[in-house]
Amino acid sequence: MYKKIFSIAGLLFIMILFSGTANALEVTSKNVSVINNGILNVYETSAQTVKEFLNQENINVSSKDYINCKLEDSIVNKMSIEIEHPFILEVLVDGEKNVFNVKYNDTVSDLINLLNKEYGKNFVCEKDSSFKLRNCSNLKFLSKRIEVVEKNEVIPFQVKVVNSDTLQKGKEKIVQDGVNGEKTVVQEITFVSDKEVSRNTKSEKITKKPVEKIIMRGTADYKNVLIMNASAYTAGVESTGKRPGDKGYGITASGTKAAKGTVAVDPKVIPLGSKLYIEGYGYATALDTGGAIKGNKIDLFYDSLYEAKQFGRRTLTVYVLS
């Protein structure tokens, strides 16, 4: 009886032992998916770490490769391992095809740094520098440089037109010649692939100021132009023989009071009441006559004897306006 009981107990023990062993084998055997450069393979492994698993399956991973986990990570059931090896990328560099061996995580910025070092230039790309190269295609890299140049430039003179009623309408006279100025200009020129794409002025310094050209344009609509012998007079005794208080003192032949702008003429040459413009004197009206003012002579009125003496005698151009 005791033997029979022992036999049943022993059988149960053996069954439990084998069941535990099977469970242990089931736990230590794990499924692992590996995506290697886009190719999927599924493995069943008892390896404890990623490094052990890779060694068992002869999967080579170097420091240049990308792997989505650490070699010392533990293997877990249904684990997915992604591996990407360096790849060849074809790009255009200043219009020429070039190929580069790039890493999985390399960015546009990484390749720009490589180009800058290899060509000794600075490069730019239409793609953002943070873009992963693995996600890019048809990349174009262009060399870029900036030059700062200094040059002298001409400042063209301005032309100023002044209307003048001392000139007949339709005529012009250069009063002042124009002279060009000069300036020093500093410019920043940007070249892309050795072609100029922009030019910005950084500073300007005038080294010689321009002189404007002044043109007098005639507006006078005069009847006649006379070259006359001019003298000067006052209302005083030196010119008229009259003193303040005398009858007719300071009164012109036309009956008006003499003032600056009054002139004495020969009415046979210039009719009384004529409007005039006299070179060096200004606008005037023929309102007076004089015993010595005959023919091509004209007498200009001044308020003071000092001014009259300062004028003296001159030859002037007289414009008969009306």
C-alpha positions as a Markdown table, in Angstrom:
| # | Residue | x | y | z |
|---|---|---|---|---|
| 1 | Met | 0.0 | 0.0 | 0.0 |
| 2 | Tyr | 2.8 | 2.4 | 0.9 |
| 3 | Lys | 4.6 | 1.6 | -2.3 |
| 4 | Lys | 1.5 | 2.4 | -4.4 |
| 5 | Ile | 1.1 | 5.7 | -2.6 |
| 6 | Phe | 4.8 | 6.5 | -3.2 |
| 7 | Ser | 4.5 | 5.7 | -6.8 |
| 8 | Ile | 1.6 | 8.1 | -7.3 |
| 9 | Ala | 3.4 | 10.9 | -5.4 |
| 10 | Gly | 6.6 | 10.3 | -7.4 |
| 11 | Leu | 4.7 | 10.5 | -10.6 |
| 12 | Leu | 3.1 | 13.8 | -9.6 |
| 13 | Phe | 6.6 | 15.1 | -8.7 |
| 14 | Ile | 8.0 | 14.1 | -12.0 |
| 15 | Met | 5.1 | 15.8 | -13.8 |
| 16 | Ile | 5.5 | 19.0 | -11.9 |
| 17 | Leu | 9.3 | 19.0 | -12.5 |
| 18 | Phe | 8.9 | 18.5 | -16.3 |
| 19 | Ser | 6.1 | 21.2 | -16.4 |
| 20 | Gly | 8.4 | 23.7 | -14.6 |
| 21 | Thr | 11.3 | 22.9 | -16.9 |
| 22 | Ala | 9.1 | 23.5 | -20.0 |
| 23 | Asn | 7.9 | 26.8 | -18.5 |
| 24 | Ala | 11.5 | 27.8 | -17.9 |
| 25 | Leu | 12.4 | 27.0 | -21.5 |
| 26 | Glu | 9.4 | 28.9 | -22.7 |
| 27 | Val | 10.4 | 32.0 | -20.7 |
| 28 | Thr | 14.0 | 32.1 | -21.7 |
| 29 | Ser | 13.2 | 31.7 | -25.5 |
| 30 | Lys | 12.1 | 35.1 | -26.9 |
| 31 | Asn | 11.0 | 36.4 | -30.3 |
| 32 | Val | 13.0 | 39.4 | -31.6 |
| 33 | Ser | 12.3 | 41.4 | -34.8 |
| 34 | Val | 15.3 | 42.9 | -36.6 |
| 35 | Ile | 14.9 | 45.6 | -39.3 |
| 36 | Asn | 18.3 | 45.8 | -40.9 |
| 37 | Asn | 18.5 | 48.6 | -43.6 |
| 38 | Gly | 14.8 | 48.1 | -44.2 |
| 39 | Ile | 14.8 | 44.3 | -44.3 |
| 40 | Leu | 12.8 | 42.5 | -41.6 |
| 41 | Asn | 13.8 | 39.2 | -40.0 |
| 42 | Val | 12.3 | 37.5 | -37.0 |
| 43 | Tyr | 14.5 | 35.5 | -34.6 |
| 44 | Glu | 14.0 | 33.2 | -31.6 |
| 45 | Thr | 16.7 | 33.6 | -29.1 |
| 46 | Ser | 17.7 | 32.9 | -25.5 |
| 47 | Ala | 20.3 | 35.7 | -25.4 |
| 48 | Gln | 20.1 | 38.0 | -22.4 |
| 49 | Thr | 21.4 | 41.2 | -24.0 |
| 50 | Val | 21.3 | 42.9 | -27.3 |
| 51 | Lys | 25.1 | 42.5 | -27.8 |
| 52 | Glu | 24.9 | 38.8 | -27.1 |
| 53 | Phe | 22.0 | 38.4 | -29.5 |
| 54 | Leu | 23.8 | 40.2 | -32.3 |
| 55 | Asn | 26.9 | 38.1 | -31.8 |
| 56 | Gln | 24.9 | 34.9 | -31.8 |
| 57 | Glu | 23.2 | 35.9 | -35.1 |
| 58 | Asn | 26.4 | 37.3 | -36.7 |
| 59 | Ile | 24.8 | 40.7 | -37.1 |
| 60 | Asn | 27.5 | 43.3 | -37.4 |
| 61 | Val | 27.0 | 46.8 | -35.9 |
| 62 | Ser | 29.8 | 49.4 | -35.9 |
| 63 | Ser | 30.1 | 52.8 | -34.3 |
| 64 | Lys | 29.0 | 54.4 | -37.5 |
| 65 | Asp | 25.8 | 52.5 | -37.6 |
| 66 | Tyr | 22.5 | 53.6 | -36.2 |
| 67 | Ile | 20.7 | 51.3 | -33.7 |
| 68 | Asn | 17.6 | 52.1 | -31.8 |
| 69 | Cys | 18.7 | 50.6 | -28.5 |
| 70 | Lys | 21.9 | 50.2 | -26.5 |
| 71 | Leu | 24.1 | 47.0 | -26.8 |
| 72 | Glu | 23.8 | 46.5 | -23.0 |
| 73 | Asp | 20.0 | 46.6 | -23.1 |
| 74 | Ser | 18.2 | 43.4 | -22.0 |
| 75 | Ile | 16.4 | 41.3 | -24.6 |
| 76 | Val | 12.6 | 41.2 | -24.0 |
| 77 | Asn | 10.0 | 39.1 | -25.8 |
| 78 | Lys | 8.7 | 40.7 | -29.1 |
| 79 | Met | 11.5 | 43.2 | -29.0 |
| 80 | Ser | 12.1 | 45.2 | -32.3 |
| 81 | Ile | 15.6 | 46.2 | -33.2 |
| 82 | Glu | 16.2 | 48.7 | -35.9 |
| 83 | Ile | 19.7 | 49.0 | -37.6 |
| 84 | Glu | 20.8 | 51.4 | -40.3 |
| 85 | His | 24.2 | 51.4 | -41.9 |
| 86 | Pro | 26.0 | 54.3 | -43.5 |
| 87 | Phe | 24.6 | 54.9 | -47.0 |
| 88 | Ile | 25.7 | 56.6 | -50.3 |
| 89 | Leu | 24.0 | 59.9 | -51.0 |
| 90 | Glu | 24.3 | 61.7 | -54.4 |
| 91 | Val | 24.0 | 65.4 | -54.4 |
| 92 | Leu | 24.8 | 68.4 | -56.6 |
| 93 | Val | 27.6 | 70.7 | -55.5 |
| 94 | Asp | 27.7 | 73.9 | -57.5 |
| 95 | Gly | 26.0 | 72.0 | -60.3 |
| 96 | Glu | 28.3 | 69.0 | -60.3 |
| 97 | Lys | 27.3 | 65.5 | -59.1 |
| 98 | Asn | 29.1 | 64.2 | -56.0 |
| 99 | Val | 28.6 | 61.1 | -53.8 |
| 100 | Phe | 29.1 | 61.0 | -50.1 |
| 101 | Asn | 29.1 | 58.2 | -47.5 |
| 102 | Val | 26.8 | 59.5 | -44.8 |
| 103 | Lys | 25.5 | 58.3 | -41.5 |
| 104 | Tyr | 21.9 | 57.4 | -40.8 |
| 105 | Asn | 21.4 | 60.4 | -38.4 |
| 106 | Asp | 23.4 | 62.9 | -40.4 |
| 107 | Thr | 21.6 | 66.2 | -41.2 |
| 108 | Val | 21.9 | 68.7 | -44.0 |
| 109 | Ser | 24.1 | 70.8 | -41.6 |
| 110 | Asp | 26.5 | 67.9 | -41.1 |
| 111 | Leu | 27.0 | 67.6 | -44.9 |
| 112 | Ile | 27.4 | 71.4 | -45.2 |
| 113 | Asn | 30.2 | 71.3 | -42.6 |
| 114 | Leu | 31.9 | 68.4 | -44.5 |
| 115 | Leu | 31.7 | 70.4 | -47.8 |
| 116 | Asn | 33.0 | 73.6 | -46.1 |
| 117 | Lys | 36.0 | 71.7 | -44.9 |
| 118 | Glu | 36.6 | 69.7 | -48.1 |
| 119 | Tyr | 36.3 | 72.6 | -50.5 |
| 120 | Gly | 37.5 | 75.5 | -48.3 |
| 121 | Lys | 34.3 | 77.4 | -49.1 |
| 122 | Asn | 31.0 | 78.2 | -47.4 |
| 123 | Phe | 28.0 | 76.3 | -48.7 |
| 124 | Val | 24.2 | 76.8 | -48.4 |
| 125 | Cys | 21.3 | 74.5 | -49.2 |
| 126 | Glu | 17.7 | 75.1 | -50.0 |
| 127 | Lys | 16.7 | 72.6 | -47.4 |
| 128 | Asp | 16.6 | 73.4 | -43.7 |
| 129 | Ser | 19.9 | 72.5 | -42.0 |
| 130 | Ser | 18.1 | 70.3 | -39.5 |
| 131 | Phe | 16.6 | 67.9 | -42.1 |
| 132 | Lys | 17.8 | 64.3 | -42.0 |
| 133 | Leu | 19.7 | 63.3 | -45.1 |
| 134 | Arg | 17.9 | 60.0 | -45.2 |
| 135 | Asn | 14.7 | 61.9 | -45.8 |
| 136 | Cys | 16.1 | 64.1 | -48.5 |
| 137 | Ser | 16.6 | 63.7 | -52.2 |
| 138 | Asn | 17.9 | 65.8 | -55.1 |
| 139 | Leu | 19.8 | 68.0 | -52.7 |
| 140 | Lys | 21.7 | 71.0 | -54.2 |
| 141 | Phe | 24.5 | 72.7 | -52.3 |
| 142 | Leu | 25.8 | 76.1 | -53.6 |
| 143 | Ser | 29.0 | 77.8 | -52.5 |
| 144 | Lys | 28.4 | 81.3 | -51.0 |
| 145 | Arg | 30.8 | 84.1 | -50.4 |
| 146 | Ile | 30.6 | 87.7 | -49.5 |
| 147 | Glu | 33.0 | 90.4 | -50.7 |
| 148 | Val | 33.4 | 93.9 | -49.3 |
| 149 | Val | 34.5 | 96.4 | -52.0 |
| 150 | Glu | 35.2 | 100.1 | -51.7 |
| 151 | Lys | 35.0 | 102.4 | -54.8 |
| 152 | Asn | 34.6 | 106.0 | -55.7 |
| 153 | Glu | 31.4 | 107.2 | -57.4 |
| 154 | Val | 30.4 | 110.4 | -59.1 |
| 155 | Ile | 27.7 | 112.5 | -57.5 |
| 156 | Pro | 26.0 | 114.3 | -60.5 |
| 157 | Phe | 25.4 | 118.0 | -60.0 |
| 158 | Gln | 21.8 | 119.2 | -59.8 |
| 159 | Val | 20.4 | 121.8 | -62.2 |
| 160 | Lys | 18.5 | 124.8 | -60.8 |
| 161 | Val | 16.4 | 126.9 | -63.1 |
| 162 | Val | 15.7 | 130.5 | -62.0 |
| 163 | Asn | 13.1 | 132.6 | -63.8 |
| 164 | Ser | 14.2 | 136.1 | -64.5 |
| 165 | Asp | 12.4 | 139.0 | -66.1 |
| 166 | Thr | 15.8 | 140.5 | -67.0 |
| 167 | Leu | 16.0 | 138.1 | -69.9 |
| 168 | Gln | 13.6 | 138.0 | -72.8 |
| 169 | Lys | 11.1 | 135.2 | -72.7 |
| 170 | Gly | 12.5 | 132.0 | -74.4 |
| 171 | Lys | 16.2 | 132.9 | -73.7 |
| 172 | Glu | 18.5 | 131.2 | -71.1 |
| 173 | Lys | 21.7 | 132.2 | -69.4 |
| 174 | Ile | 24.1 | 130.0 | -67.4 |
| 175 | Val | 24.7 | 131.9 | -64.1 |
| 176 | Gln | 26.8 | 129.1 | -62.5 |
| 177 | Asp | 28.5 | 126.1 | -64.0 |
| 178 | Gly | 27.7 | 122.7 | -62.4 |
| 179 | Val | 30.5 | 120.6 | -61.0 |
| 180 | Asn | 30.1 | 116.9 | -60.1 |
| 181 | Gly | 30.9 | 115.7 | -56.6 |
| 182 | Glu | 32.5 | 112.5 | -55.5 |
| 183 | Lys | 31.8 | 109.9 | -52.8 |
| 184 | Thr | 33.4 | 106.7 | -51.4 |
| 185 | Val | 31.0 | 103.8 | -51.3 |
| 186 | Val | 31.5 | 100.6 | -49.4 |
| 187 | Gln | 29.4 | 97.7 | -50.7 |
| 188 | Glu | 28.8 | 94.1 | -49.6 |
| 189 | Ile | 28.5 | 91.8 | -52.6 |
| 190 | Thr | 27.1 | 88.3 | -52.2 |
| 191 | Phe | 28.0 | 85.6 | -54.7 |
| 192 | Val | 26.4 | 82.2 | -55.0 |
| 193 | Ser | 28.3 | 79.7 | -57.2 |
| 194 | Asp | 30.5 | 82.6 | -58.2 |
| 195 | Lys | 27.5 | 84.5 | -59.5 |
| 196 | Glu | 26.5 | 87.9 | -58.0 |
| 197 | Val | 23.0 | 87.6 | -56.4 |
| 198 | Ser | 22.9 | 90.8 | -54.3 |
| 199 | Arg | 24.8 | 94.1 | -53.7 |
| 200 | Asn | 24.1 | 96.1 | -50.6 |
| 201 | Thr | 25.6 | 99.5 | -49.7 |
| 202 | Lys | 27.0 | 99.5 | -46.2 |
| 203 | Ser | 28.3 | 103.1 | -46.1 |
| 204 | Glu | 28.8 | 106.3 | -48.1 |
| 205 | Lys | 31.2 | 109.1 | -47.5 |
| 206 | Ile | 31.1 | 112.3 | -49.5 |
| 207 | Thr | 34.7 | 113.4 | -50.4 |
| 208 | Lys | 33.7 | 116.3 | -52.7 |
| 209 | Lys | 30.4 | 118.1 | -52.6 |
| 210 | Pro | 28.7 | 118.8 | -56.0 |
| 211 | Val | 28.1 | 122.4 | -57.2 |
| 212 | Glu | 24.7 | 122.9 | -58.7 |
| 213 | Lys | 24.3 | 124.4 | -62.1 |
| 214 | Ile | 22.2 | 127.5 | -62.2 |
| 215 | Ile | 20.3 | 128.6 | -65.3 |
| 216 | Met | 18.5 | 131.8 | -65.7 |
| 217 | Arg | 15.4 | 131.5 | -67.8 |
| 218 | Gly | 14.0 | 134.6 | -69.3 |
| 219 | Thr | 10.4 | 135.6 | -68.6 |
| 220 | Ala | 10.5 | 139.2 | -69.6 |
| 221 | Asp | 8.2 | 140.2 | -72.4 |
| 222 | Tyr | 9.9 | 143.6 | -73.2 |
| 223 | Lys | 9.5 | 145.8 | -76.2 |
| 224 | Asn | 13.0 | 147.1 | -76.7 |
| 225 | Val | 16.5 | 146.9 | -75.3 |
| 226 | Leu | 18.7 | 150.0 | -75.1 |
| 227 | Ile | 22.3 | 150.5 | -74.1 |
| 228 | Met | 22.3 | 153.8 | -72.3 |
| 229 | Asn | 24.6 | 156.2 | -70.5 |
| 230 | Ala | 23.3 | 156.3 | -67.0 |
| 231 | Ser | 23.8 | 158.9 | -64.2 |
| 232 | Ala | 22.3 | 159.4 | -60.8 |
| 233 | Tyr | 20.4 | 162.3 | -59.2 |
| 234 | Thr | 18.5 | 163.3 | -56.0 |
| 235 | Ala | 15.8 | 165.8 | -55.2 |
| 236 | Gly | 18.4 | 168.1 | -53.6 |
| 237 | Val | 20.0 | 171.3 | -54.7 |
| 238 | Glu | 23.0 | 169.5 | -56.2 |
| 239 | Ser | 20.8 | 167.9 | -58.8 |
| 240 | Thr | 17.7 | 170.1 | -59.2 |
| 241 | Gly | 18.7 | 173.5 | -57.7 |
| 242 | Lys | 15.8 | 173.2 | -55.3 |
| 243 | Arg | 15.8 | 173.0 | -51.5 |
| 244 | Pro | 13.2 | 171.5 | -49.2 |
| 245 | Gly | 10.3 | 174.0 | -49.0 |
| 246 | Asp | 10.9 | 175.3 | -52.6 |
| 247 | Lys | 8.0 | 175.0 | -55.0 |
| 248 | Gly | 8.1 | 171.8 | -56.9 |
| 249 | Tyr | 10.8 | 170.3 | -54.7 |
| 250 | Gly | 11.0 | 166.5 | -55.2 |
| 251 | Ile | 8.2 | 166.6 | -57.8 |
| 252 | Thr | 8.8 | 165.0 | -61.2 |
| 253 | Ala | 7.8 | 166.2 | -64.6 |
| 254 | Ser | 4.9 | 163.8 | -64.5 |
| 255 | Gly | 3.7 | 165.4 | -61.3 |
| 256 | Thr | 4.6 | 162.5 | -59.0 |
| 257 | Lys | 6.9 | 162.5 | -56.0 |
| 258 | Ala | 10.3 | 161.3 | -56.8 |
| 259 | Ala | 11.4 | 158.0 | -55.2 |
| 260 | Lys | 13.7 | 155.1 | -55.7 |
| 261 | Gly | 12.6 | 153.6 | -59.0 |
| 262 | Thr | 11.9 | 157.0 | -60.7 |
| 263 | Val | 14.1 | 157.8 | -63.7 |
| 264 | Ala | 14.5 | 160.7 | -66.0 |
| 265 | Val | 14.5 | 160.1 | -69.7 |
| 266 | Asp | 14.3 | 161.8 | -73.1 |
| 267 | Pro | 10.6 | 161.3 | -73.9 |
| 268 | Lys | 11.6 | 161.1 | -77.6 |
| 269 | Val | 13.6 | 157.9 | -76.8 |
| 270 | Ile | 11.6 | 156.5 | -73.9 |
| 271 | Pro | 8.0 | 157.8 | -73.5 |
| 272 | Leu | 7.0 | 159.0 | -70.1 |
| 273 | Gly | 5.1 | 156.4 | -68.1 |
| 274 | Ser | 7.1 | 153.5 | -69.6 |
| 275 | Lys | 7.9 | 150.6 | -67.3 |
| 276 | Leu | 11.6 | 149.7 | -67.4 |
| 277 | Tyr | 14.0 | 147.2 | -66.0 |
| 278 | Ile | 17.5 | 148.6 | -65.6 |
| 279 | Glu | 20.6 | 146.4 | -65.1 |
| 280 | Gly | 22.1 | 147.0 | -61.7 |
| 281 | Tyr | 19.2 | 149.2 | -60.6 |
| 282 | Gly | 16.0 | 147.2 | -60.9 |
| 283 | Tyr | 12.5 | 148.0 | -61.9 |
| 284 | Ala | 11.8 | 151.6 | -62.7 |
| 285 | Thr | 9.3 | 154.0 | -64.3 |
| 286 | Ala | 10.1 | 156.8 | -66.7 |
| 287 | Leu | 8.5 | 159.7 | -64.8 |
| 288 | Asp | 10.9 | 162.6 | -65.1 |
| 289 | Thr | 12.9 | 164.6 | -67.6 |
| 290 | Gly | 16.1 | 166.7 | -67.3 |
| 291 | Gly | 17.8 | 169.4 | -69.3 |
| 292 | Ala | 20.9 | 167.3 | -69.8 |
| 293 | Ile | 19.0 | 164.1 | -70.4 |
| 294 | Lys | 18.8 | 164.0 | -74.1 |
| 295 | Gly | 19.0 | 161.1 | -76.5 |
| 296 | Asn | 20.5 | 157.9 | -75.2 |
| 297 | Lys | 20.8 | 159.1 | -71.6 |
| 298 | Ile | 19.0 | 158.1 | -68.5 |
| 299 | Asp | 19.1 | 159.6 | -64.9 |
| 300 | Leu | 18.4 | 157.3 | -62.0 |
| 301 | Phe | 16.9 | 158.7 | -58.8 |
| 302 | Tyr | 18.5 | 157.9 | -55.4 |
| 303 | Asp | 17.2 | 159.1 | -52.0 |
| 304 | Ser | 20.7 | 160.3 | -50.8 |
| 305 | Leu | 23.5 | 162.2 | -52.3 |
| 306 | Tyr | 25.9 | 159.6 | -51.0 |
| 307 | Glu | 24.2 | 156.8 | -53.1 |
| 308 | Ala | 24.1 | 159.0 | -56.2 |
| 309 | Lys | 27.8 | 159.8 | -55.9 |
| 310 | Gln | 28.6 | 156.1 | -55.4 |
| 311 | Phe | 26.8 | 155.3 | -58.6 |
| 312 | Gly | 28.5 | 157.9 | -60.6 |
| 313 | Arg | 28.2 | 157.3 | -64.4 |
| 314 | Arg | 27.9 | 153.9 | -66.1 |
| 315 | Thr | 26.8 | 152.3 | -69.3 |
| 316 | Leu | 23.7 | 150.1 | -68.6 |
| 317 | Thr | 21.3 | 147.9 | -70.4 |
| 318 | Val | 17.7 | 149.2 | -70.2 |
| 319 | Tyr | 14.8 | 146.9 | -70.9 |
| 320 | Val | 11.6 | 148.7 | -72.0 |
| 321 | Leu | 8.9 | 146.5 | -70.7 |
| 322 | Ser | 5.8 | 148.6 | -71.7 |
